[in-house]
């Protein structure tokens, strides 16, 4: 199984967590914003960063589809899904 960089990094962080985590909590530390807060919506740096964030959501979905992570506490309106790495997820070299 081949994982891309975002999938590997997200899986690594989820696997290392001591308790269930909300994957999106890691998104800004994996790809921090590289533009000033005053940047307009159409600033190319902001648009590129938004695409990186969307790629992390895609990575989250793929990890779930591959059975490498599982939801242990579904989203409840106040927070997103809380997930853990599955046994298969822990076995993937990251």
MDTraj code that builds the backbone (N, CA, C; nanometers):
import mdtraj as md
import numpy as np

residues = "UNK UNK UNK UNK UNK UNK UNK UNK UNK UNK UNK UNK UNK UNK UNK UNK UNK UNK UNK UNK UNK UNK UNK UNK UNK UNK UNK UNK UNK UNK UNK UNK UNK UNK UNK UNK UNK UNK UNK UNK UNK UNK UNK UNK UNK UNK UNK UNK UNK UNK UNK UNK UNK UNK UNK UNK UNK UNK UNK UNK UNK UNK UNK UNK UNK UNK UNK UNK UNK UNK UNK UNK UNK UNK UNK UNK UNK UNK UNK UNK UNK UNK UNK UNK UNK UNK UNK UNK UNK UNK UNK UNK UNK UNK".split()
xyz = np.array([
    [0.0854, -0.1173, 0.0000],
    [0.0000, 0.0000, 0.0000],
    [0.0900, 0.1235, 0.0000],
    [0.0584, 0.2149, -0.0871],
    [0.1363, 0.3373, -0.0978],
    [0.0535, 0.4544, -0.0454],
    [0.1084, 0.5252, 0.0507],
    [0.0442, 0.6446, 0.1050],
    [0.1211, 0.7665, 0.0573],
    [0.0490, 0.8757, 0.0323],
    [0.1187, 0.9989, -0.0026],
    [0.1690, 1.0662, 0.1255],
    [0.2423, 1.1740, 0.1112],
    [0.3029, 1.2413, 0.2276],
    [0.1988, 1.2860, 0.3295],
    [0.0883, 1.3434, 0.2831],
    [-0.0156, 1.3886, 0.3765],
    [-0.0763, 1.2711, 0.4512],
    [-0.1045, 1.1627, 0.3810],
    [-0.1626, 1.0452, 0.4461],
    [-0.0666, 0.9875, 0.5495],
    [0.0607, 0.9765, 0.5130],
    [0.1605, 0.9232, 0.6062],
    [0.1727, 1.0108, 0.7310],
    [0.1814, 1.1420, 0.7107],
    [0.1995, 1.2312, 0.8255],
    [0.0760, 1.2318, 0.9155],
    [-0.0414, 1.2342, 0.8562],
    [-0.1640, 1.2324, 0.9370],
    [-0.1750, 1.1005, 1.0128],
    [-0.1453, 0.9888, 0.9473],
    [-0.1495, 0.8590, 1.0146],
    [-0.0465, 0.8530, 1.1274],
    [0.0715, 0.9059, 1.1041],
    [0.1746, 0.9063, 1.2089],
    [0.1245, 0.9792, 1.3324],
    [0.0671, 1.0961, 1.3128],
    [0.0208, 1.1754, 1.4266],
    [-0.0961, 1.1090, 1.4990],
    [-0.1876, 1.0509, 1.4239],
    [-0.3001, 0.9810, 1.4863],
    [-0.2491, 0.8596, 1.5629],
    [-0.1553, 0.7858, 1.5050],
    [-0.0998, 0.6660, 1.5693],
    [-0.0266, 0.6980, 1.6983],
    [0.0376, 0.8134, 1.7030],
    [0.1163, 0.8515, 1.8205],
    [0.0327, 0.9136, 1.9315],
    [-0.0915, 0.9467, 1.9032],
    [-0.1771, 1.0109, 2.0035],
    [-0.2102, 0.9120, 2.1159],
    [-0.2193, 0.9652, 2.2368],
    [-0.2500, 0.8832, 2.3540],
    [-0.3994, 0.8558, 2.3709],
    [-0.4807, 0.9307, 2.2984],
    [-0.6255, 0.9151, 2.3086],
    [-0.6863, 0.9496, 2.1724],
    [-0.8147, 0.9211, 2.1527],
    [-0.8781, 0.9543, 2.0252],
    [-0.8616, 1.1034, 1.9931],
    [-0.8414, 1.1318, 1.8650],
    [-0.8156, 1.2692, 1.8214],
    [-0.9068, 1.3070, 1.7060],
    [-0.9250, 1.4364, 1.6903],
    [-0.9949, 1.4909, 1.5745],
    [-0.8878, 1.5223, 1.4696],
    [-0.8845, 1.4497, 1.3581],
    [-0.7760, 1.4665, 1.2614],
    [-0.7521, 1.6112, 1.2188],
    [-0.8588, 1.6883, 1.2046],
    [-0.8409, 1.8263, 1.1583],
    [-0.7618, 1.9116, 1.2576],
    [-0.7478, 1.8663, 1.3815],
    [-0.6652, 1.9397, 1.4779],
    [-0.5202, 1.9477, 1.4322],
    [-0.4780, 1.8556, 1.3480],
    [-0.3394, 1.8517, 1.3008],
    [-0.3173, 1.9293, 1.1709],
    [-0.4241, 1.9640, 1.1023],
    [-0.4102, 2.0212, 0.9685],
    [-0.3230, 2.1467, 0.9660],
    [-0.3431, 2.2382, 1.0613],
    [-0.2664, 2.3638, 1.0588],
    [-0.1214, 2.3436, 1.0988],
    [-0.0921, 2.2386, 1.1719],
    [0.0484, 2.2147, 1.2059],
    [0.1196, 2.1357, 1.0954],
    [0.0450, 2.0583, 1.0178],
    [0.1050, 1.9883, 0.9043],
    [0.1335, 2.0885, 0.7918],
    [0.0362, 2.1726, 0.7621],
    [0.0526, 2.2774, 0.6603],
    [0.0098, 2.4114, 0.7220],
    [0.1014, 2.4792, 0.7911],
    [0.0654, 2.6068, 0.8530],
    [0.0362, 2.7139, 0.7478],
    [-0.0485, 2.8098, 0.7814],
    [-0.0732, 2.9202, 0.6889],
    [0.0573, 2.9950, 0.6614],
    [0.0780, 3.0319, 0.5371],
    [0.2001, 3.1045, 0.5009],
    [0.1664, 3.2401, 0.4399],
    [0.0638, 3.3033, 0.4958],
    [0.0182, 3.4334, 0.4465],
    [-0.0305, 3.5146, 0.5655],
    [-0.0306, 3.6465, 0.5528],
    [-0.0795, 3.7290, 0.6643],
    [-0.2309, 3.7142, 0.6802],
    [-0.2787, 3.7335, 0.8020],
    [-0.4222, 3.7240, 0.8279],
    [-0.5019, 3.8227, 0.7431],
    [-0.4368, 3.9308, 0.7024],
    [-0.5047, 4.0335, 0.6230],
    [-0.5132, 3.9966, 0.4749],
    [-0.4579, 3.8816, 0.4359],
    [-0.4607, 3.8417, 0.2948],
    [-0.6044, 3.8259, 0.2473],
    [-0.6304, 3.8707, 0.1265],
    [-0.7650, 3.8609, 0.0705],
    [-0.7971, 3.7160, 0.0367],
    [-0.9259, 3.6888, 0.0178],
    [-0.9710, 3.5539, -0.0152],
    [-0.9045, 3.5007, -0.1421],
    [-0.8779, 3.5899, -0.2373],
    [-0.8213, 3.5451, -0.3643],
    [-0.6688, 3.5572, -0.3704],
    [-0.6062, 3.5804, -0.2566],
    [-0.4598, 3.5839, -0.2518],
    [-0.4094, 3.4451, -0.2919],
    [-0.3171, 3.4371, -0.3868],
    [-0.2686, 3.3056, -0.4322],
    [-0.2110, 3.2193, -0.3196],
    [-0.1494, 3.2814, -0.2197],
    [-0.0950, 3.2037, -0.1079],
    [-0.2078, 3.1409, -0.0275],
    [-0.3155, 3.2171, -0.0054],
    [-0.4300, 3.1635, 0.0687],
    [-0.4955, 3.0511, -0.0113],
    [-0.5130, 3.0715, -0.1410],
    [-0.5757, 2.9697, -0.2254],
    [-0.4934, 2.8410, -0.2268],
    [-0.3616, 2.8536, -0.2328],
    [-0.2746, 2.7352, -0.2308],
    [-0.2855, 2.6639, -0.0968],
    [-0.2926, 2.7405, 0.0116],
    [-0.3042, 2.6814, 0.1447],
    [-0.4389, 2.6090, 0.1606],
    [-0.5450, 2.6676, 0.1099],
    [-0.6769, 2.6041, 0.1169],
    [-0.6724, 2.4694, 0.0441],
    [-0.6045, 2.4655, -0.0686],
    [-0.5921, 2.3386, -0.1415],
    [-0.5160, 2.2349, -0.0583],
    [-0.4127, 2.2786, 0.0131],
    [-0.3391, 2.1867, 0.1016],
    [-0.4298, 2.1338, 0.2116],
    [-0.5149, 2.2193, 0.2656],
    [-0.6079, 2.1763, 0.3704],
    [-0.7085, 2.0754, 0.3142],
    [-0.7564, 2.0996, 0.1930],
    [-0.8499, 2.0056, 0.1302],
    [-0.7810, 1.8706, 0.1058],
    [-0.6537, 1.8742, 0.0701],
    [-0.5797, 1.7497, 0.0509],
    [-0.5714, 1.6703, 0.1812],
    [-0.5626, 1.7400, 0.2939],
    [-0.5596, 1.6703, 0.4230],
    [-0.6944, 1.6062, 0.4538],
    [-0.8039, 1.6721, 0.4173],
    [-0.9354, 1.6088, 0.4337],
    [-0.9448, 1.4839, 0.3461],
    [-0.8914, 1.4922, 0.2240],
    [-0.8903, 1.3752, 0.1365],
    [-0.8062, 1.2631, 0.1982],
    [-0.6952, 1.2996, 0.2588],
    [-0.6079, 1.2011, 0.3245],
    [-0.6834, 1.1334, 0.4390],
    [-0.7552, 1.2119, 0.5170],
    [-0.8344, 1.1584, 0.6281],
    [-0.9356, 1.0567, 0.5767],
    [-1.0054, 1.0900, 0.4712],
    [-1.1061, 1.0002, 0.4144],
    [-1.0402, 0.8727, 0.3625],
    [-0.9287, 0.8873, 0.2935],
    [-0.8606, 0.7687, 0.2374],
    [-0.8099, 0.6770, 0.3492],
    [-0.7537, 0.7345, 0.4556],
    [-0.7073, 0.6522, 0.5674],
    [-0.8236, 0.5713, 0.6260],
    [-0.9391, 0.6346, 0.6347],
    [-1.0575, 0.5643, 0.6852],
    [-1.1000, 0.4553, 0.5870],
    [-1.1040, 0.4870, 0.4579],
    [-1.1438, 0.3887, 0.3569],
    [-1.0490, 0.2683, 0.3536],
    [-0.9206, 0.2927, 0.3793],
    [-0.8216, 0.1844, 0.3791],
    [-0.8224, 0.1038, 0.5091],
    [-0.9033, 0.1469, 0.6060],
    [-0.9111, 0.0753, 0.7332],
    [-0.7924, 0.1003, 0.8242],
    [-0.7222, 0.2119, 0.8028],
    [-0.6045, 0.2438, 0.8849],
    [-0.6400, 0.3269, 1.0079],
    [-0.7554, 0.3909, 1.0034],
    [-0.8078, 0.4624, 1.1203],
    [-0.9555, 0.4275, 1.1326],
    [-1.0086, 0.4460, 1.2532],
    [-1.1509, 0.4223, 1.2744],
    [-1.2076, 0.5283, 1.3660],
    [-1.3329, 0.5598, 1.3436],
    [-1.4039, 0.6561, 1.4272],
    [-1.4480, 0.5838, 1.5536],
    [-1.4104, 0.6389, 1.6697],
    [-1.4540, 0.5794, 1.7965],
    [-1.5592, 0.6656, 1.8656],
    [-1.5655, 0.7926, 1.8298],
    [-1.6686, 0.8834, 1.8806],
    [-1.7123, 0.9716, 1.7638],
    [-1.8314, 0.9462, 1.7079],
    [-1.8776, 1.0248, 1.5942],
    [-1.8935, 1.1731, 1.6299],
    [-1.8867, 1.2570, 1.5282],
    [-1.9070, 1.4010, 1.5460],
    [-2.0403, 1.4239, 1.6166],
    [-2.0445, 1.5292, 1.6980],
    [-2.1655, 1.5545, 1.7754],
    [-2.2183, 1.6967, 1.7621],
    [-2.1704, 1.7718, 1.6661],
    [-2.2154, 1.9094, 1.6477],
    [-2.1261, 2.0106, 1.7178],
    [-2.0533, 1.9669, 1.8183],
    [-1.9595, 2.0543, 1.8888],
    [-1.8158, 2.0254, 1.8490],
    [-1.7917, 1.9052, 1.7994],
    [-1.6585, 1.8641, 1.7548],
    [-1.6755, 1.7618, 1.6444],
    [-1.5675, 1.7396, 1.5704],
    [-1.5697, 1.6407, 1.4633],
    [-1.5524, 1.5006, 1.5188],
    [-1.5443, 1.4042, 1.4268],
    [-1.5193, 1.2655, 1.4653],
    [-1.3890, 1.2551, 1.5432],
    [-1.3864, 1.1682, 1.6422],
    [-1.2625, 1.1342, 1.7118],
    [-1.2211, 0.9967, 1.6626],
    [-1.0943, 0.9860, 1.6239],
    [-1.0468, 0.8634, 1.5614],
    [-0.9235, 0.8092, 1.6324],
    [-0.8963, 0.6823, 1.6063],
    [-0.7729, 0.6160, 1.6510],
    [-0.7204, 0.5367, 1.5321],
    [-0.5940, 0.5042, 1.5368],
    [-0.5364, 0.4158, 1.4360],
    [-0.5806, 0.2738, 1.4661],
    [-0.6109, 0.1992, 1.3625],
    [-0.6449, 0.0577, 1.3786],
    [-0.5142, -0.0216, 1.3915],
    [-0.5276, -0.1496, 1.4158],
    [-0.4088, -0.2350, 1.4217],
    [-0.3331, -0.2274, 1.2889],
    [-0.4081, -0.2297, 1.1791],
    [-0.3448, -0.2183, 1.0460],
    [-0.2740, -0.0836, 1.0311],
    [-0.3346, 0.0210, 1.0875],
    [-0.2739, 0.1539, 1.0814],
    [-0.1437, 0.1619, 1.1595],
    [-0.1391, 0.0925, 1.2720],
    [-0.0171, 0.0901, 1.3516],
    [0.0926, 0.0095, 1.2824],
    [0.0537, -0.0833, 1.1973],
    [0.1510, -0.1684, 1.1283],
    [0.2137, -0.1029, 1.0053],
    [0.1549, 0.0081, 0.9584],
    [0.2075, 0.0764, 0.8402],
    [0.3314, 0.1558, 0.8786],
    [0.4433, 0.1339, 0.8105],
    [0.5617, 0.2162, 0.8399],
    [0.5374, 0.3594, 0.7918],
    [0.5544, 0.4531, 0.8832],
    [0.5327, 0.5948, 0.8479],
    [0.6582, 0.6762, 0.8595],
])
top = md.Topology()
chain = top.add_chain()
for i, resn in enumerate(residues, 1):
    res = top.add_residue(resn, chain, resSeq=i)
    for name in ("N", "CA", "C"):
        top.add_atom(name, md.element.get_by_symbol(name[0]), res)
traj = md.Trajectory(xyz[None], top)
